[in-house]
Amino acid sequence: MAQAFELTPEDRRAESILEWLEHAHRELAEAALAARADGRLLDLTAPMPATSRIEILTFEDEAGREVLRHTASHVMAQAVQDLFPDTHLAIGPAIEDGFYYDFDTPVTFAPEDLARIEKRMAEIIARDLPLRRQEVTRSEAIAMFSARGERFKVELIEELPEEAAISVYAQEGFVDLCRGPHLPSTGGVRAFKLLSVAGAYWRGDERNPMLQRIYGTAFPDQEMLEAYLHMREEAARRDHRVLGRDLDLYSVPEALGGGLVVWHPKGAMVRHLVEEFWKREHLKRGYEFVYSPHIARAHLWETSGHLSFYRDGMYGPIMIEEEEYRLKPMNCPFHVLIYKSQVRSYRELPIRYCELGTVYRYERSGVLHGLLRVRGFTQDDAHLICTPDQIGDEVKGVLDFALFMLKSFGYQDFEVDLSVRDEGDRSKYMGSDSDWEMAEASLLEAIETRGLRYRRAPGEAVFYGPKIDIKLKDSMGRLAQGPTIQFDFNLTSRFQMEYMAADGERHTPLMIHRTVLGSMERFIGGLVEHYGGAFPVWLAPVQARVLPIADRHAEYAEQVAAQLRIGGVRVETDLRKATTGAKIRDGETQKIPYLLIVGDREQQAGTVSVRKHGEGDKGAQALCDFIAALGPEVVGPASH
């Protein structure tokens, strides 16, 4: 994490942050990438700030990583314009795990072009060119980039307020519009790799010009880069889009439309098992199942505020008998209407409604991604409605439930964010100060009493309430969005939700939105990659396959399969006219947990020869012994 220092008057005599570091903290100077003072990110070459405290950022800090990778994107842009002079610049930000730059160029970049660009980047880095920041006026910036023919930069500048401070960064003859900060010189980009080329519309709008986007990554040293590239190779092998096809789990047919998924029998079985476990565990915790339709009158979405705040994420109107309806983007208003269908007493609370409700969100085609980003998905949804004195226990219960569910599916490591409002601008949030203070205190107490480490995230709450976001870490160390526990001060007021309290008066209840898995599509896509398609036995669509060596063993193979089914095992037989070796290879490719080979010896002895996926031959076993040993694996995780 960032290292903080209290500055003395002598420290502030240094001309720059870098000069002070090299004098007072030489070892840290080698790793330093940027600085932060008074909440502002600064170049290391910036003058010493007139503050009493400064933070030094390294690659361990997210902001430090962004500075390194953003500098790498500038190096790449310079290399591209050196090699392809007719190229014009769009944007080139740092992103998670790397960077990209969008180019407007008559050249169609090929793999050999990436190699040439990398070579030119290495030359620029070896020359250790200083990156110099200059602040300019709006008119100066427009003139500067107009002269260079950089129309995309001019467009960005023209949208800035007249009085906005504008900065550019120059390295040798290359100049880019940029807020910064950057490394002191190009030599700080020590290890990098260009990864791929893709098309991208300017500003993500298909009505705008198509640009070419080059993706890359950068690290402080070659060892870290090599480790990352190895992880990428492993991720490619585990890509749920590839495994989904190879294991026959699902597809997104072109005839159906982008982002719309059909589940094949094996994928549907995995989903069924996840949902069955989800339902069983909800019943144990006092939840009640509800169902709701896929469309509703537009008036409902006006009342809920979705048409005002979420219109761009919704599909267009459906006219029914001259009245406007909309596909639902969320389930919340339906659950509110169920609550409001009768007068509620405090004695009924808490009420916990849950639904695996399918919703529809408008996503541009460029962001669709297998099961992870779709247009129609089934949300693991629930709404808890309770009194103020119940809220603490309800939040703790949801947090415990969410962690239990994730651990049941093999996730052990998490990161927790407490997303709260921006105290500098409370006007953009619904609810009173006392509402927010109570809600944040309840969330914080739940996190702290469970001993969880967390990051406080000011300004990342949604307008209608604070929330806990849990990010799960998969088997490759990647983070993905998981459960959310979220207060809502919006719907309770918009729909005038009430309950009769013990004092005989009507009161407004509190409401919590929560998911413990997320959408079924995203969660199962993540599961495929987490396990590399080799599901634990309880989740495997086919748990065992029986392989007869010859046709004369087919009848015994069917008898074995029948006994396994009686024992609760999902089993199939491979009766193809193929060699046993070919059948074994196919079973391993399909990642079936157990292959049971039967021939003359097994048929006479009433046994099976067992092969376990990833472990190989386990020898001959009596069928009854195999079924008994398999029992705990078939059952799955213990209930809570």
N, C-alpha and C positions, 0 to 999 in steps of 0.2 A: 504494500500500500504506500501511498504518498508519504514522504518523510517531511515533517514540519519543523521549522526552525524559527526561533525568536531572534529578530535582527537587532543588533546593537548599532549605535551611531557610527562606529568604525566600519561595521559591515556595509552600511549604506553609502560609504564613500567609494565603493567599487563602481566602475563605470557601467558594468553590466552584470546580470545574474551569473552568466558563465564565468566572468572574471572572478567574482566572489567565490564560486564553487571551486574553481581550479586552485584558488589560494587556500580556502578554508576546508574544503571537503574533496580532495583530489580523487579519491576512490569513487565517490558518488558521482563526480563530474563525468566519469567514463560511462556510467549507465544512464545519466540524466537525459531526458528527451524534451521536457518542457517544464514550466512552473505555473503555479497558481497563487494569486494574491488578491484579497478582497473579492473572491469568487470569480475572478477573471483569469482565463488561460493566457499565458505569456510565452513569447519566444525566449529561449535562453540568452539570446543576444540583446534582449530588451534592456533598457536602463534599469538599475536597481529601483524597485518600487518604494515609495515613501510610506511604507507600512511597517508595522512591528513584527509581522509574521508572514512567512512564505512557505509554500509547499513545493517540494521537488518531485516531479512525476517520472517514473521509470516504466519499463514495459509491463510491470506487474499491475499498473493502473490502466483502466480502460481508456482514459483520456490520453495517456502516454502512448498506448498502442495506436490510437487513432492518429496521433501526430506523426509517428514513424511511417505509417502506411499512407497517410495523406501526402507526405513528402515523396514517398515512392511513386505515387500516382503522378506527381509533377515531373519526376524524372522520366517516367514512361511517356508522358505527353511530349516532353522535349525530344525524346528519342524518336517518337512517331513523326513529329514535324520535321526533324532533321532528315529522316529517311523518305518521308512522303510529304513534300513541301506544299502540296495542294490540299492538305488536311486542315480542317477547322475544328475548334474545340467546343465541346458542350459542357458537361460537368464531370468531375472526377473525385468523388468522395471516398473516404475510408468507410468500410463496412465491416460487419462481424467477420473476423478471420482474414480480412484482406482489404482490397480496394478495387475500384474499376475506374475507367474513363470512357466517356462516350465521344466518338469521333464522327464528323461528317467528312467523308472522303470518297473519291471515285474508285479507290482500290478496294477490292474484296479481300480482306485479310485471310491468309492461309496459314497452316501450321509452320511452314518455313519462314513466313513473315514474323511470327512470334519469336523464332530463334534469332532473326536479324535484330529485332527490337531489343531483345534481352542483351545481345552483344553490345549494341549501342548504349544501353543503359549502364552496362558494366564500365564502359569507357567514361561516361559522364560521372559515375560514382568515383572511379579511380582518380579523376581530376579534382575531386573534393571542392566543387564549386560552391561559393557562399550563396545562401538564399537571403536576399535583401528585401525587407519590407518597406513599402512606401505608401503613405496615405495621400489620396487625391480627392478632388471634388468630383461631384457627379458629372459635370460637364467635361472635366479633364479625362475621366474614365471613359466616357462615351467617345470622345475624340480619339483616345489612345487605341481602343479596340475597334473602332470603325476603320481607322487607318490600316489595321491589320486584317480587315475583312472578317472579324469575329462577330458575326451577327447574333449568335446565341448569347454571347457575353453582353452585347449591347442590349438585347432584350431583357436580360436579368437586371442590368443597371437601371434601365428606364423604369422598372417597377419599384425601385427603391425610393424612399422619401427624398425630397430635395436636400434636406439637411443631413441625410445619413452619412456617417463616416465610412468611407470606402477605402479598402486597402488592396494593393497588388503586391505580388512577390515575383522577384526576378532572379534568375540564375543564368548568368552569361546573357545571351540574347533572347532567352525564353522568358516571357512575362505572362502571368496568369492572374485573373481576378480571384481573390481569395481572402477570407477572413483570418486564416491561420489558426493557431501558430504552426510553425514548421521547425524542422531541425536546423541547426546553424549552417550546415553544409550538406551537399549531396553524399559526402563520404560516410555519413551516419547510416545510410541504407546499406547495411553490411551483407544481408542474405535475402534474396528475393527470388520469385519465380512467377512467370506469366502462366496462367492456367487454361484459359479458354477464350473463345470469341462468341458473341451472341448478338442478335439484333435487338434494338431497343428504340421505341418511339421517343422522340423528344417530349419530355415531361410525361411520359407514360400514356400519351393520348394518340390513338391510332389515326387521328386526323392530321397529326403532325408528321414531319419527315422521319423516315427510318434511319437510325444511326447505327454505327458498329461499336459495340461495347467490348473492351478487352478487360478481363478479370485477372487479377494477380494477388500475390500475398507477399509479406515481408516480415522478417524476424531479426532479432539482434545478432543471431549467430547461425551458422550453417547447421549445427546439430539440432536446434529447435526447428529449423525449416525442414530438415529431413524427417524428423518425427511427425511433423504436420502432414507432409506429403505421404508418408506411410499411412497415417490415419485416413487421409482422403482415399487412398487405394482401398483400404478396408471398407470405408463408407460406400465406395462404388460397388464393392462385392455385396454389400448388405442393402443396397438401394431397394426400397420397397416396391418401386415401379418395376424393376427387373424381376425381383423375387415374386411379386404379385402375378406376373405373367408366367414365370417358370413353374411356380407351384399351383397355378390355376386358381388363384384366390379371387380376383376381381378384374374388371376391365372398365374402360371409359370409351365406349364405342363412338366413333365419329358420327354415325347416324343418329345417335342420341343427343349429342351436343357436349361441348367441353365442360368439364367440372361436374358431370353427372355420372354417378358410379352405379354399375350393376355388380352385385355380389354373386359369384359362382358358388356352387355347392360347398366347396372346401372353405372358401372365405366366409360364406354365410354360417358355416358351423363354428368357426372361430368367433365370429361376431355373436352368435347365439350363446356361446359359452361365457363370453364376457358379460353380455346382458343378463344372463341367468344368474351369474354370481352377483352382479350389481343389484338385481331385484331382491335376491334372498337377503343380502346384507342390509338393504334399505328397510325391509319389513322388520328385521330384528331391532332397528333403531327407531321404530315408531313413525315411519313415513307412510303416507297414503298415496297410492298411484292415482293419477288422473290422465285423461286423454283429451286432446283438443284438435280442432280441424286445422287444415293447412292454409285456409284463407279466412279473411274477415272483412267486414265493411270498412271502408277507408276512414269512417268516422272514429272507429276504435283507435286507429293509429294516430289520428289527430289528438284524441284525448290523452293517449299515452305519451305523446310528444315525439314519437318516432318519425312522423312525417316532417316535423320541424328540424329535428336533430340528426336524423339518420336516413333522410330521403335518398341520398346517393347510394346507399347500400341496399335499397329496396328495388324490387322489380316494378314495372309500370302497372297501371290500373287494369283490372279485368272488369268489364261492364256486364252486369247481370240485371236484367229488367230495368235498365236505365239508371242503375245505381253502381257506384264505384266500389270495387273490392280490391284487396291486395294480398299477395302471398305473404305469409308471416316471416319476418326476419328473426323473431324471438318469441318465446312462449309466455313471457311474463304477464301480459294483459289478460290472457285466458285464465291463468291461475287466480288473478285478482277478481275476475268475474265469478269464478267458482266460490271464492270467499264471500263475495258480496251477494250471493244468491239467497242468503238468509241473514237475520240478525245474529251476531256472534256475541257470546258471553266470555268474560275473562276465564271462566272455568273450562272453556274449550281449548284455550291456548296453552302451550304453543301448538300451532297447526303446521305440519310439514308436508307440503305437496311435492311430489316428484313425478317426472315424466321423461321418457325417452322420446322427445318431440322433434320431428323433422322440420327444419327451417330452411329458408332460402335467402341467400345474400348475393347481391350483384358483385361479381368479381371480374375484372378485366382479364381477357384471355392470357395476357402476358405474365400474370402472377399465378395462374393455375399450376398445381404441382401434385400429380398423383392423388393420393388420399389426404395429403397434408393441407392442400388449399383447393377447395371445391366450391360449387355453387349451391348444392343441396346437401345438407348433412343432418345427422341426428344428434341432438344435443343432450348430454347427460345433465339434466336440469332439475333444479329444486328451488322452492321458495319457502322460507321459514317465516311465519308470522307469529309474533309474540309480544308480550308486555315488556316494559323497560326492565323490570326486575328479573326477567328470564333471559335477557340477552347474553349475559356473561356465560352462562352454562351452555347456551345454544352455540355460541361461537366456538367454545372449547370442544364441544361435541363434534361440530363439523370439521374442525382442524384434526382431531383424532381420527375421524372417519376417513378424511382425505389421505392422511399418511398411511393408515392401515390398507386402504385400497391400492395405493401405489406400491407398497411393499409386497402385497399379495401377488402383484404382477411382475415382481423381480426388480423393482427400482429401490435402491437403498440410499442414494445420495441426492440431496435437494439444496436449492437456494431459495430463500424466502425474502420477498419484498413487502414492506409495509408502505403502501401507496397512499399518501395523504395530500391535502390541498396545499396550494401555494399561499402561504400566509401573507404574501405581499399583495395579493389580489383576491380577496374573499368574495368579491361581487359576482364572480362567474360560477359560483357554486350554490346549489339549492340547500335548504335547511338552515337552521339557526346555529349560532356559535355553540350553544349548549348541546345541540344534536351532534355536531361534529366532534366536540370534545368527548362526549359519551361514547360515540362510535369508535373513535381512535383508541380511547382507553380500553374498550372491550377487546379490540383486536390485539392491541399490544399486550394486554394481560394474558390472553390466550397463548401468544407466541412465547412470552417469557416464562409462564408457568410450565410450558412443555420443554423448556430448555433449548429452544431453537435459536440459532444465530440468524440474524436478519439484517437487511439493509433498509434504512428509512429513505423513502423516495418522495421528497416534496414536489408537489405539482403534478404527480402522476396519477392522482385519484381522478375518477370520472366526475362529471359535474354533479351527479346525484348521490355521491357518497364515497367514503374511503374503502380500501379493500386490502386483502392479503392475496398476493400472487405467489404460487409455488411453482418453481421451475425444477423439473426433474432432470437428472443426469443419466444418460444411457450408458451402455457398455463401452462406448468409445469416448466417453467423457464429454459428449455434446449436451448442451442445455436445450430443453424444449419447454414451452409453456404447458403447465399442467393445471391443477385445481385453482379455483378462484373463490374467495369468500368476500362478498361485497354488500355493503349497506346500500339501501335505496331510500332516499328522502323525497324522491320524485313521484313514484306511482302511488304511494300512500296518500299524498296530498291531491294529486290530479284525479284520482278515482274516489276521493273522500272515504277512504277505508275507516271503519270504526269498529269498536267493540264496547259492550256494556261492562263497565268496571264495577268493582265491589262497592264503590260509593254511589252507584245508581246512575252515574253520568256516562255519557259517550266519550270515548277517548280514541285517539289515533294509534293504531298498533305500529310496531317496528317491523321492518321486513328485511330479510337477508336473501340475496341471490347467492347460489353456490353451485359449483360443479366439483365433483370429486375425480373425474377422469377427463372431461372436456367433450369434444365430439367423438362419436364412435369411429368416424373415418380417420381423424387425425390420430386418435389414440391407437387404433389397430395398425395404422401405417407405421407409427413409432414402435409398436411392439415387434412388427416384422423386422425392423432394422435392429432393434435392441437384441433380439435373439438370432439375427441373421437367418430368419426363416425356420430355424430349428426350435420350434416351440417346446416348452416343457410338456410332459406327457398329458397333463390334464387339459391343456389348451390345444393339443395337436388335433387337426381334423381327422386324421387317420393315425391311430395309436400303434397299430401292429398290422403287418402284412404277412400272409402265409405264402411261402414259395415252394410248391411241389417240384421235385427234381425232374420227374417224368410224368407222363399222362396217367400211369397206373397209380400215382400217388395223389391224384386230384380228389378222389372221394375222401381220403383221409384228411387232406387239407381242408375240405369243406366241413368235415366233422370238427376239426380243431377250431375253425372260425366260428362254428355254431356254439361251441363251449365258451369261447371268449366272449361272444355277444351275451350269453347268459350271465357271464361274470361282469358285464357292464363295460366291456372294452369295444371301442370303435375299430373295426377290423375289416380288411378286404383280402381277397385271394388273387394271386397273379397266375392265371391259368394259360398264359400265352405260350406258344411254341417257341421258346427262346432258351438259351443256355442259362444255367443257374448263375453264372458270373454276370451275365447281362442283367438278369433280374435283380441281383444284389446291387449292381452299379446304379440301376434305375431307382431302387429304393433309397439308396444313399443320396442320390441327387434330389429326390423328393423329400429328403430329410425326415423320413418316417422313423419314429423313435425305436421301434423293434421290428426286425425281420426274423421270421420263424421259418427255418428250412426243414422240409420233411422229405425223407426218402425211405428206402426199404428198412433201414435200421430203426429209424424213428417210428415208422408205422408198426413194426413188430413189437417195439418196447413201449409204445404209447407215450413217446416223448417228442420234444421239439428241439432243434438246434438253434440257439438264440444268438443273434447279432444285435448289438446296441449301436445306434447311430453315434458316430464319433469315437467309439471305443472298440468296435470290432467284435470278434468271436467271444462269446461267453460260455460256450460249451452246451452240452445236451442237458435238458431239464425235463422232469415230469411235468406234463401240462398243468396238473392241479397245483404244483409248486410254483410254476411260473405265474399263474393267475393270482395266487395268494400273494406273491412277492410284488406283483404289479399293482395290487389294490391301492396302497397309499398314494402312488404316483397318479393313478386315475382320478382319485377323489379330489386332489388339488389342495390349496392352502386351507389351513384350519380357520374356521369362522371366529370372529371376534366376539 
